[in-house]
């Protein structure tokens, strides 16, 4: 038994169980199998205490009899033991193998989201993904690349750790057109925005450091910061972005190593930070000597002038790293992102990038270099499609779930929805999973654990998928209401 290891908390345990209710056989047997898998994999270890039968039943929204039967089966197989006064625990010696590294972030909140992205259960509509299918412009650009560019590309060695020169030039031109003068040497190309955040975290964060983040935020990115050893401190938002008064207090009190923000169409609230607010953020960060990491993943597909210039454009004298990506603007499968930073910082980031993978795939970069200049021309049509899809899903939600509330987003592709008072969104998410919908509860998107009555709903789905999704959400809401007595 590892005495230095803490028993997983209830929410962590439920994440470890994954999609336990899918499959065949009685519900108690599925729960038994899921706990058994967690023990055999080393996720649950000898001596770990399991929740009480009633507490686990409430958390999973199942009958207590289901959990009682599952615990009986675990005891019968030798995986669990119950002692008076100490509850039910994983049996001594039950976990024969220990897993030193399992890809989970200690104290993280994105475990379940990441695991379902890996396994992609069939017939599940995931609300963890807010991306559209690739359009015909993507296929056309790829055909042109194969015809015109590929013969010359394969004639060289193919190593460009900082990025393909043609793509770095295209990104520099893109930022310059959007109010942030940039040269190619200020850029490092990454494999998506997540790697860009991870490299930045490697550079600025370490064990015991502090990062300020928005509350709420996206749990995947928050866990990337945690994985670097950082403690996260949440700063609330208002309708104009991160609150300046609370940010100033947090900067003075916590002396963070990094400030991570999403100023353009914040995920999940859809807020667009004003130009004045961006300037004030830059001034405060420079005053306190804190590096800003601005995640502009939603900005690449915008036309010039559609959003204020990035925080990095403010003449405040501080260090600002700007992250971009083509995931939202083009296709989730085109894993091309970048970091725009001062040239000395780019040199350090490029070394970290080379240590990670020696450079992102070259053909993907060449495709991105062709697509990036065309994005402003494509922006009006993509915006029209998103508006239509927003209208569709809000109509369906209003018809089938009239007690749910939301503010119209200023942009992006998600709704930040508040459930009726007294609802625990984590419990609702567990019920929704059994109805074929992966819901991301608000508490997992907030470093402080707040917003526990919110859920995030992408509206980028095609109309037929949106209709199926809302049907499932409505069925799950009915089931939760019946089991809990919620009106």
C-alpha positions in Angstrom: 0.0 0.0 0.0 1.3 3.4 -1.0 0.9 5.6 2.2 1.9 8.7 0.3 -0.9 8.4 -2.2 -4.3 9.9 -1.6 -7.5 8.0 -2.2 -9.2 9.4 -5.3 -12.1 11.7 -4.5 -15.6 10.9 -5.6 -15.4 13.0 -8.9 -12.0 11.5 -9.7 -13.3 8.0 -9.1 -16.2 8.6 -11.4 -13.8 9.8 -14.1 -11.8 6.6 -13.6 -14.9 4.6 -14.2 -15.4 6.2 -17.6 -18.4 5.1 -19.6 -19.2 2.4 -17.2 -22.9 2.2 -17.9 -22.4 1.3 -21.6 -22.3 -2.3 -22.7 -24.6 -5.3 -21.9 -25.8 -7.0 -18.8 -27.3 -5.8 -15.6 -26.3 -2.3 -14.4 -24.6 -3.6 -11.3 -22.5 -6.0 -13.3 -21.3 -3.1 -15.6 -20.4 -1.1 -12.5 -18.6 -4.1 -11.0 -16.6 -4.5 -14.2 -15.6 -0.9 -14.4 -14.3 -0.8 -10.8 -12.5 -4.1 -11.5 -10.8 -2.6 -14.6 -9.7 0.4 -12.5 -8.2 -1.9 -9.9 -6.4 -4.1 -12.4 -5.0 -1.1 -14.4 -3.6 0.4 -11.2 -5.9 3.4 -11.2 -7.3 2.1 -8.0 -4.8 0.6 -5.6 -4.7 -1.5 -2.5 -6.2 0.3 0.4 -8.1 2.9 -1.6 -11.4 3.6 0.0 -14.5 3.4 -2.1 -17.5 5.8 -1.5 -20.4 4.6 0.7 -23.1 2.8 -1.2 -25.6 5.6 -0.9 -23.0 8.3 -1.8 -21.9 6.5 -5.0 -25.5 5.8 -5.9 -26.5 9.4 -5.6 -23.4 10.5 -7.6 -24.1 8.0 -10.4 -27.9 8.6 -10.3 -28.6 4.9 -9.9 -30.4 3.0 -7.1 -28.6 2.1 -4.0 -29.4 -1.6 -4.7 -27.2 -1.3 -7.9 -24.2 -0.2 -5.9 -24.9 -2.8 -3.1 -24.9 -5.6 -5.6 -21.7 -4.3 -7.3 -19.9 -4.1 -4.0 -21.0 -7.6 -3.1 -19.7 -8.8 -6.4 -16.3 -7.1 -5.8 -16.0 -8.6 -2.4 -16.9 -12.0 -3.9 -14.1 -11.7 -6.4 -11.6 -10.6 -3.8 -11.1 -7.1 -5.2 -12.7 -5.3 -2.3 -13.2 -5.8 1.5 -15.4 -4.2 4.0 -14.4 -3.7 7.6 -16.6 -2.2 10.3 -15.8 1.4 10.9 -13.6 1.8 7.9 -16.0 1.2 5.0 -15.2 -0.6 1.7 -11.7 -0.6 0.4 -9.7 -2.1 -2.4 -8.3 -5.4 -1.1 -4.6 -5.7 -0.1 -2.7 -7.1 -3.1 -5.6 -6.6 -5.4 -3.7 -4.4 -7.7 -0.6 -6.4 -8.6 0.8 -3.9 -11.0 1.4 -0.2 -10.5 1.3 2.3 -13.3 3.9 5.1 -12.6 2.6 7.4 -15.3 -1.0 7.1 -16.7 -1.5 10.4 -18.6 -3.8 11.8 -16.0 -3.0 15.2 -14.4 -2.9 15.3 -10.7 -5.9 17.5 -9.6 -6.9 17.9 -13.2 -10.5 18.3 -14.5 -10.2 17.1 -18.1 -9.6 13.4 -17.6 -13.0 12.2 -18.7 -13.1 14.6 -21.7 -9.7 13.4 -22.9 -10.5 9.7 -22.4 -13.7 9.9 -24.5 -11.8 11.7 -27.2 -9.3 8.8 -27.2 -11.9 6.0 -27.1 -14.7 7.8 -29.1 -17.6 5.5 -27.9 -20.0 4.7 -30.7 -23.3 6.5 -31.0 -22.2 9.1 -28.5 -22.8 12.8 -29.3 -19.9 14.7 -27.6 -20.3 18.2 -26.3 -16.5 18.2 -25.7 -15.9 19.0 -29.4 -16.8 22.3 -30.9 -15.5 21.9 -34.4 -17.0 21.6 -37.9 -16.3 19.1 -40.7 -13.8 20.2 -43.3 -15.2 22.1 -46.3 -14.6 21.8 -50.0 -11.9 24.6 -49.9 -9.8 22.2 -47.8 -10.0 19.4 -50.4 -9.3 21.8 -53.2 -6.2 23.3 -51.5 -4.9 19.8 -50.9 -5.2 18.8 -54.5 -3.4 22.0 -55.6 -0.6 21.3 -53.0 -0.1 17.7 -54.3 0.1 19.0 -57.9 2.2 22.2 -57.4 4.2 21.9 -54.1 4.8 18.3 -53.2 7.4 17.5 -55.9 9.7 20.3 -54.6 9.0 19.5 -50.9 10.1 15.9 -51.0 13.4 16.9 -52.6 14.6 18.3 -49.2 15.3 16.7 -45.8 12.0 18.0 -44.4 13.2 19.2 -40.9 11.9 22.6 -39.9 11.5 22.6 -36.1 10.4 26.3 -35.9 8.0 25.8 -38.9 7.9 25.8 -42.7 9.2 29.1 -43.9 6.2 29.6 -46.2 3.8 29.1 -43.4 5.7 31.4 -41.0 5.5 34.1 -43.6 1.8 33.5 -44.1 1.1 33.7 -40.4 3.2 36.9 -40.1 1.1 38.5 -42.9 -2.1 37.3 -41.2 -1.2 38.9 -37.8 0.0 42.1 -39.5 -3.3 42.4 -41.4 -5.1 42.0 -38.0 -3.3 44.9 -36.3 -0.3 43.0 -34.9 2.8 43.7 -37.0 4.8 40.5 -37.1 7.8 39.0 -38.9 8.4 35.3 -39.5 11.2 35.1 -36.9 8.6 35.9 -34.2 6.8 32.6 -34.9 7.0 28.9 -34.0 4.6 26.5 -35.7 3.1 23.9 -33.4 1.0 20.8 -33.7 -2.3 22.5 -32.8 -3.0 25.2 -30.2 -2.8 22.7 -27.3 0.9 22.1 -28.0 1.4 25.8 -28.2 0.0 26.2 -24.7 2.0 23.2 -23.5 5.3 24.6 -24.9 4.6 28.0 -23.3 3.8 26.3 -20.0 7.1 24.4 -20.2 8.9 27.6 -20.6 7.3 29.7 -17.9 5.8 27.3 -15.4 7.3 24.8 -13.0 6.5 23.0 -9.8 5.1 25.4 -7.2 4.5 28.2 -9.7 1.2 30.0 -10.1 -0.8 30.7 -13.2 -3.8 33.1 -13.3 -6.7 31.8 -15.5 -10.2 32.9 -16.4 -13.1 31.3 -14.5 -14.6 29.5 -16.3 -12.2 28.2 -19.0 -11.5 25.1 -21.1 -10.5 22.1 -18.8 -8.1 20.7 -21.4 -6.0 23.8 -21.5 -6.2 24.2 -17.7 -4.9 20.7 -17.3 -2.0 21.5 -19.6 -1.0 24.3 -17.2 -1.4 22.0 -14.2 0.7 19.3 -15.9 3.6 21.8 -15.8 3.4 21.8 -12.0 1.5 25.0 -11.7 -1.2 26.0 -9.2 -4.2 27.7 -10.9 -5.9 30.8 -9.5 -9.2 31.7 -11.2 -10.2 35.2 -12.1 -13.9 35.9 -12.9 -15.3 37.4 -16.1 -17.9 40.0 -16.9 -19.5 40.8 -20.2 -16.3 42.5 -21.4 -13.8 39.7 -20.5 -11.6 39.2 -17.4 -12.5 41.6 -14.6 -9.8 44.2 -14.2 -10.4 44.8 -10.5 -10.1 41.1 -9.7 -7.2 40.7 -12.0 -5.3 43.5 -10.4 -5.9 42.0 -6.9 -4.8 38.5 -8.1 -1.6 39.8 -9.7 -0.6 41.6 -6.5 -1.5 38.8 -4.2 -0.3 35.7 -6.0 2.6 37.0 -8.1 2.0 34.5 -10.9 4.5 33.3 -13.5 1.9 33.4 -16.3 -1.5 34.9 -17.1 -3.5 32.7 -19.5 -6.5 34.4 -21.3 -8.8 33.8 -24.2 -9.8 37.3 -25.3 -11.5 36.6 -28.6 -14.7 34.6 -28.3 -13.8 33.1 -24.9 -14.5 29.4 -24.4 -17.1 28.7 -23.0 -18.8 32.1 -22.6 -18.4 33.5 -26.1 -17.2 36.9 -24.7 -15.2 39.2 -26.9 -12.8 41.4 -24.9 -12.9 45.0 -25.9 -9.8 46.9 -27.2 -9.8 49.0 -24.0 -9.9 46.0 -21.8 -7.1 44.4 -23.7 -4.9 47.5 -23.3 -5.6 47.5 -19.5 -4.7 43.8 -19.2 -1.4 44.5 -21.1 -0.6 47.4 -18.8 -1.3 45.5 -15.6 0.8 42.5 -16.7 3.7 44.7 -17.7 3.4 46.5 -14.3 3.7 43.2 -12.4 6.2 41.7 -14.7 3.9 38.8 -15.7 4.0 37.1 -19.1 0.6 37.0 -20.9 -0.4 33.9 -22.9 -3.3 34.9 -25.0 -5.1 32.0 -26.7 -6.6 33.3 -30.0 -7.7 29.9 -31.4 -11.0 31.4 -32.4 -9.5 34.4 -34.2 -7.8 32.9 -37.2 -11.0 32.7 -39.3 -12.1 36.3 -38.7 -11.8 39.1 -41.3 -9.5 42.0 -40.4 -11.3 44.5 -38.1 -13.9 41.9 -37.0 -12.2 41.7 -33.5 -9.9 44.2 -31.7 -6.1 43.6 -32.2 -4.5 41.0 -29.9 -3.3 42.0 -26.5 0.2 41.7 -27.9 -0.5 44.8 -30.0 -0.9 47.0 -26.9 2.2 49.2 -26.4 2.6 48.3 -22.7 6.2 46.9 -22.8 5.4 43.5 -21.3 5.9 40.0 -22.8 2.9 38.6 -24.6 2.7 35.3 -26.3 -0.1 34.9 -28.8 -1.4 31.4 -29.7 -3.2 30.8 -33.0 -4.7 27.7 -34.7 -6.6 26.6 -37.8 -8.7 24.1 -35.9 -11.8 26.3 -35.6 -11.3 28.2 -38.8 -10.6 25.2 -41.1 -10.8 21.7 -39.7 -10.1 19.9 -36.4 -8.0 17.3 -38.3 -5.6 20.0 -39.5 -3.4 20.1 -36.4 -1.6 23.3 -37.1 -1.1 26.0 -34.5 1.5 28.6 -33.7 3.0 30.9 -31.1 3.8 34.5 -31.9 6.4 35.9 -29.4 9.5 38.1 -29.0 12.4 36.7 -31.1 14.5 35.7 -28.1 11.5 33.8 -26.7 10.9 32.2 -30.0 14.4 30.7 -30.0 13.7 29.0 -26.6 10.3 27.8 -27.7 11.9 26.4 -30.9 14.4 24.4 -28.9 11.5 23.0 -26.8 9.6 22.2 -29.9 12.6 20.3 -31.4 12.9 18.3 -28.3 9.2 17.4 -28.5 8.9 16.2 -32.1 11.6 17.9 -34.3 8.8 19.9 -36.1 5.1 19.5 -37.1 4.2 17.5 -40.3 5.5 19.4 -43.3 2.6 18.6 -45.7 0.1 19.8 -43.1 2.1 23.0 -42.8 2.2 23.5 -46.6 -1.6 23.0 -46.7 -2.0 25.6 -43.9 0.2 28.1 -45.8 -2.2 27.8 -48.8 -5.4 28.1 -46.7 -4.5 30.9 -44.3 -4.5 33.8 -46.8 -7.9 32.7 -48.1 -9.6 32.7 -44.6 -10.9 36.3 -44.6 -12.7 35.7 -47.9 -14.3 32.5 -46.5 -15.3 34.2 -43.2 -18.7 35.6 -44.2 -20.0 32.2 -45.4 -18.7 30.4 -42.3 -20.3 33.0 -40.1 -23.6 32.6 -42.0 -23.6 28.8 -41.4 -22.8 29.3 -37.7 -25.6 31.8 -37.3 -28.1 29.4 -38.9 -26.9 26.6 -36.6 -27.1 28.8 -33.5 -30.7 29.6 -34.5 -31.5 25.9 -34.9 -30.1 24.7 -31.6 -31.5 27.6 -29.6 -35.0 27.0 -31.0 -34.8 23.3 -30.2 -33.6 24.0 -26.6 -36.3 26.5 -26.1 -38.9 24.1 -27.3 -37.8 21.0 -25.3 -35.9 22.5 -22.3 -37.7 25.8 -21.7 -36.3 26.2 -18.2 -32.7 26.4 -19.4 -31.1 29.9 -19.8 -28.3 31.4 -21.7 -26.9 34.7 -23.1 -26.4 35.0 -26.9 -22.7 34.6 -27.4 -20.7 37.4 -29.1 -19.0 34.8 -31.2 -17.2 31.4 -31.2 -19.2 28.2 -31.5 -20.6 27.3 -28.0 -23.4 28.2 -25.7 -22.9 28.7 -21.9 -26.1 27.4 -20.5 -27.4 27.7 -17.0 -29.6 24.9 -15.6 -32.5 25.6 -13.2 -31.6 26.4 -9.7 -30.5 23.6 -7.5 -29.3 21.4 -10.4 -25.9 19.8 -10.1 -24.6 19.7 -13.7 -22.1 16.9 -12.8 -25.0 14.6 -11.8 -26.9 15.6 -15.0 -23.8 14.9 -17.1 -23.7 11.3 -15.7 -27.4 10.8 -16.6 -26.9 12.3 -20.0 -24.1 9.9 -20.7 -26.5 7.0 -20.4 -28.7 8.7 -22.9 -25.9 9.0 -25.5 -24.7 12.6 -24.9 -21.4 13.7 -23.4 -22.1 16.8 -21.4 -19.3 19.0 -20.0 -20.4 20.3 -16.6 -19.4 23.8 -15.6 -17.5 22.8 -12.5 -15.0 21.0 -14.6 -14.4 24.2 -16.5 -13.6 26.3 -13.5 -10.4 26.2 -11.6 -12.4 27.3 -8.5 -15.0 24.6 -8.9 -17.8 27.2 -9.3 -20.4 27.3 -12.1 -21.6 23.9 -11.0 -25.0 24.6 -12.5 -23.8 25.3 -16.0 -23.1 23.2 -19.1 -21.3 24.0 -22.4 -23.2 23.2 -25.6 -21.5 23.6 -29.0 -23.8 24.9 -31.7 -21.6 23.9 -34.7 -23.5 20.7 -35.2 -25.3 20.0 -38.5 -29.1 20.4 -38.1 -29.9 16.6 -37.9 -27.2 16.1 -35.3 -28.4 19.1 -33.3 -32.0 17.6 -33.3 -30.7 14.2 -32.1 -28.6 15.9 -29.4 -31.4 18.0 -27.9 -33.7 14.9 -27.9 -31.1 13.1 -25.8 -30.5 16.1 -23.5 -34.3 16.4 -23.0 -34.7 12.6 -22.3 -31.8 12.8 -19.7 -33.3 15.9 -18.1 -36.7 14.1 -17.8 -34.9 11.0 -16.2 -33.0 13.2 -13.8 -36.1 15.1 -12.8 -38.0 11.9 -12.1 -35.2 10.4 -10.0 -34.5 13.5 -8.0 -37.9 15.0 -7.7 -36.6 18.1 -9.5 -39.5 20.1 -11.0 
